[in-house]
Amino acid sequence: MFLIRLLPKLPREICLAVIGLIGGVFLAGHGIVQAHAELTGMPGTVQVTDCHRATGAWSDLWEDGWACAGSFESDDHSVRIPAVGIDGILTSPPGKPLAARVDGASARTATQDSSGRWKWPALTGVVVLAFSAWRIRSIRGLLRERRADAAVSPVPA
């Protein structure tokens, strides 16, 4: 972030607005996807049968947690899926069945029933987008000042 301060004011504001727009859309989009899965998915449980270490890139320099899979059964016992992957990374392998939701009988992934964990990324994304809108407003003011200065100052011959 220090290097961005070396830019002139207008390009700096444009860079920060673009970064904010990308980050805000990413966070809000992630929250919306999680909210959709939580609000419209079929509730049930996943009996975890397979967990392996989820590792980061670059030849396993770090380990992030556990990637797990198992079989899903809906709460009303109408849907059974023999093999689903659990969306996301778990901090530890679960010792009991996980509450989860799936999109339907043909789903290949189950989303953990997180009881509103989607709110944090969605709200953070909205706040970042609001700050980006404020930055865009300041960019418009800087452009207006620049045009006014160009109209007032005489053009050298």
Phi, psi and chi 1 to 4 in degrees:
 res  aa     phi    psi   chi1   chi2   chi3   chi4
   1 MET       -  -24.4  -81.2  -49.0  -95.3      -
   2 PHE   -62.2  -40.2  170.1   73.7      -      -
   3 LEU   -65.1  -28.4  -67.3  177.2      -      -
   4 ILE   -68.2  -23.6 -152.0  159.8      -      -
   5 ARG   -70.4  -18.0  -71.2 -175.3  167.5  -91.5
   6 LEU   -76.2  -17.3  -61.9  175.9      -      -
   7 LEU   -73.7  153.1  -68.6  172.4      -      -
   8 PRO   -62.1  162.6  -19.9   29.2      -      -
   9 LYS   -58.4  -46.0 -170.9  168.2 -176.7  160.9
  10 LEU   -65.6  -51.0 -177.1   61.0      -      -
  11 PRO   -62.4  -33.2  -22.8   31.6      -      -
  12 ARG   -63.2  -46.1 -180.0  177.7   60.2 -140.0
  13 GLU   -64.3  -37.6  -69.1  -65.6  -41.6      -
  14 ILE   -65.8  -45.0  -68.7  171.5      -      -
  15 CYS   -60.2  -46.0  -72.3      -      -      -
  16 LEU   -65.9  -35.7  -69.9  172.8      -      -
  17 ALA   -67.4  -41.5      -      -      -      -
  18 VAL   -65.4  -44.5  167.7      -      -      -
  19 ILE   -60.6  -43.3  -69.2  168.5      -      -
  20 GLY   -64.1  -41.2      -      -      -      -
  21 LEU   -63.1  -44.4  -74.6  172.6      -      -
  22 ILE   -64.6  -47.6  -68.3  169.5      -      -
  23 GLY   -64.4  -42.9      -      -      -      -
  24 GLY   -64.3  -42.4      -      -      -      -
  25 VAL   -65.9  -40.5  166.7      -      -      -
  26 PHE   -61.2  -49.8  174.1   77.7      -      -
  27 LEU   -65.7  -46.0  -74.2  168.3      -      -
  28 ALA   -64.2  -40.2      -      -      -      -
  29 GLY   -62.8  -42.0      -      -      -      -
  30 HIS   -62.2  -43.1  178.6   70.5      -      -
  31 GLY   -63.3  -39.3      -      -      -      -
  32 ILE   -66.5  -41.5  -70.9  168.4      -      -
  33 VAL   -62.3  -44.6  167.1      -      -      -
  34 GLN   -66.1  -39.7  -67.9  -65.2  -36.6      -
  35 ALA   -64.1  -42.4      -      -      -      -
  36 HIS   -60.6  -44.3 -178.4  -94.0      -      -
  37 ALA   -64.4  -38.8      -      -      -      -
  38 GLU   -73.5  -35.8 -171.5  172.3  -43.2      -
  39 LEU   -85.1  -30.5  -63.3  173.6      -      -
  40 THR  -113.2   -7.7   64.0      -      -      -
  41 GLY   -74.3  160.9      -      -      -      -
  42 MET   -84.0  121.1  179.9 -178.3  -58.9      -
  43 PRO   -75.6  149.5   26.5  -31.9      -      -
  44 GLY   179.9 -160.0      -      -      -      -
  45 THR  -131.5  150.4   56.7      -      -      -
  46 VAL  -110.6  121.5  174.0      -      -      -
  47 GLN   -86.7  107.0 -174.4   66.7   39.8      -
  48 VAL   -72.1  125.7  178.3      -      -      -
  49 THR  -117.2  -19.0   57.0      -      -      -
  50 ASP  -143.6  123.4  176.9   39.5      -      -
  51 CYS  -132.2  137.0  -79.7      -      -      -
  52 HIS  -138.7  157.0   61.1  -83.6      -      -
  53 ARG   -62.9  130.4  -75.3  -60.4 -120.1  176.6
  54 ALA   -93.3  118.7      -      -      -      -
  55 THR  -111.3  156.5   54.3      -      -      -
  56 GLY   -77.9 -178.7      -      -      -      -
  57 ALA   -77.9 -167.3      -      -      -      -
  58 TRP    56.8   55.3  -58.9  -25.3      -      -
  59 SER    56.6   46.0  -58.8      -      -      -
  60 ASP    58.9   49.0  -58.0  -26.9      -      -
  61 LEU   -71.0  -27.1  -71.1  176.3      -      -
  62 TRP  -145.5  162.5   64.8   88.3      -      -
  63 GLU  -116.8  132.1  -66.1 -179.7   -8.4      -
  64 ASP   -91.5  -32.4  -66.9  -29.6      -      -
  65 GLY   159.5 -140.5      -      -      -      -
  66 TRP  -124.2  135.1  -64.3   87.5      -      -
  67 ALA  -104.8  124.3      -      -      -      -
  68 CYS  -125.4  159.5  -61.8      -      -      -
  69 ALA  -145.8  165.7      -      -      -      -
  70 GLY  -179.9 -158.9      -      -      -      -
  71 SER  -111.1  142.0   59.9      -      -      -
  72 PHE  -107.4  140.2  175.2   82.7      -      -
  73 GLU  -136.4  130.0 -176.0  173.2   -4.3      -
  74 SER   -71.3  159.7   65.1      -      -      -
  75 ASP   -62.1  -32.2  -73.0  -16.6      -      -
  76 ASP   -92.4    8.3   61.4   -1.4      -      -
  77 HIS    61.5   20.4  -53.6  -69.5      -      -
  78 SER   -87.9  -24.1   64.0      -      -      -
  79 VAL  -125.9  129.8  173.8      -      -      -
  80 ARG  -129.6  127.0  -70.2 -175.9 -175.9 -179.2
  81 ILE  -119.5  118.6  -55.0  171.8      -      -
  82 PRO   -69.4  -28.8   18.4  -24.6      -      -
  83 ALA  -140.2  111.0      -      -      -      -
  84 VAL  -132.2  146.2  -67.1      -      -      -
  85 GLY   -92.4  145.2      -      -      -      -
  86 ILE   -88.9  124.2  -61.8  172.5      -      -
  87 ASP   -68.0  128.2 -173.0   27.8      -      -
  88 GLY   100.0  177.4      -      -      -      -
  89 ILE  -110.6  131.0  -57.6  -64.7      -      -
  90 LEU   -93.4  145.5  -55.4  174.2      -      -
  91 THR   -75.0  -27.7   56.1      -      -      -
  92 SER  -148.3  153.1   63.7      -      -      -
  93 PRO   -67.1  131.8    2.2   -0.7      -      -
  94 PRO   -72.3  141.9   24.5  -29.9      -      -
  95 GLY   -95.0   -4.5      -      -      -      -
  96 LYS  -137.4  168.9   58.0 -177.4 -178.9  178.9
  97 PRO   -61.5  145.2  -21.4   30.7      -      -
  98 LEU   -97.6  137.2  -74.4  173.6      -      -
  99 ALA   -71.8  129.1      -      -      -      -
 100 ALA  -148.9  170.4      -      -      -      -
 101 ARG  -134.5  145.1  -67.2 -179.8  177.6  -97.1
 102 VAL  -125.8  161.4  -64.2      -      -      -
 103 ASP   -76.5  -23.0  -74.1  -24.7      -      -
 104 GLY   171.7 -172.4      -      -      -      -
 105 ALA   -68.1  -19.1      -      -      -      -
 106 SER  -100.3   11.7   62.5      -      -      -
 107 ALA   -67.5  146.9      -      -      -      -
 108 ARG  -109.7  -13.6  -64.4  -73.2  168.5 -118.7
 109 THR  -129.0  148.9   59.3      -      -      -
 110 ALA  -117.4  134.8      -      -      -      -
 111 THR   -95.0  131.8  -57.4      -      -      -
 112 GLN   -60.0  138.2  -65.8 -179.9   57.9      -
 113 ASP   -78.8   96.0 -164.3   -2.1      -      -
 114 SER   -94.2    1.4   58.8      -      -      -
 115 SER    51.7   53.6  -59.2      -      -      -
 116 GLY    91.7   12.4      -      -      -      -
 117 ARG   -65.2  -15.0  -83.3 -174.4   21.5 -154.4
 118 TRP   -69.3  -18.8   58.6  -91.1      -      -
 119 LYS   -65.2  -37.4  -66.5  175.3 -173.7  172.5
 120 TRP   -63.7  -52.3  -73.2  110.0      -      -
 121 PRO   -65.5  -35.9   14.7  -22.8      -      -
 122 ALA   -65.8  -46.6      -      -      -      -
 123 LEU   -67.6  -38.4  -68.5  175.2      -      -
 124 THR   -63.1  -41.9  -56.2      -      -      -
 125 GLY   -61.3  -40.8      -      -      -      -
 126 VAL   -65.2  -40.5  168.5      -      -      -
 127 VAL   -65.0  -43.9  168.5      -      -      -
 128 VAL   -62.6  -40.6  169.0      -      -      -
 129 LEU   -65.1  -35.8  -73.9  172.2      -      -
 130 ALA   -64.5  -44.5      -      -      -      -
 131 PHE   -64.0  -35.9  -82.5  114.8      -      -
 132 SER   -66.3  -38.0  -62.6      -      -      -
 133 ALA   -62.8  -39.3      -      -      -      -
 134 TRP   -63.8  -40.2  176.7   71.0      -      -
 135 ARG   -64.7  -40.5  -73.4 -143.5  176.8  -93.1
 136 ILE   -63.3  -37.3  -70.2  170.2      -      -
 137 ARG   -62.9  -41.5 -176.2  171.4  172.6 -118.2
 138 SER   -69.1  -31.6   67.5      -      -      -
 139 ILE   -64.1  -42.1  -70.5  169.3      -      -
 140 ARG   -60.5  -40.3  -71.5  178.4   59.4 -156.6
 141 GLY   -64.8  -41.1      -      -      -      -
 142 LEU   -65.0  -39.3  -71.7  171.0      -      -
 143 LEU   -66.1  -39.1  -72.7  171.8      -      -
 144 ARG   -63.5  -43.0 -146.0  175.9  -68.2  122.5
 145 GLU   -63.3  -40.5  -73.4  175.8   15.5      -
 146 ARG   -64.0  -41.7 -168.3  166.5  152.5 -174.5
 147 ARG   -66.7  -38.8  -83.7 -169.8 -129.0  112.9
 148 ALA   -66.0  -40.9      -      -      -      -
 149 ASP   -65.3  -37.5  -72.1  -14.1      -      -
 150 ALA   -68.8  -33.7      -      -      -      -
 151 ALA   -74.5  -31.4      -      -      -      -
 152 VAL   -81.3  -42.9  170.5      -      -      -
 153 SER   -74.7  138.3   61.5      -      -      -
 154 PRO   -73.8  148.0   23.6  -30.1      -      -
 155 VAL   -86.2  124.6  176.8      -      -      -
 156 PRO   -67.1  143.6   17.3  -22.9      -      -
 157 ALA   -88.5      -      -      -      -      -
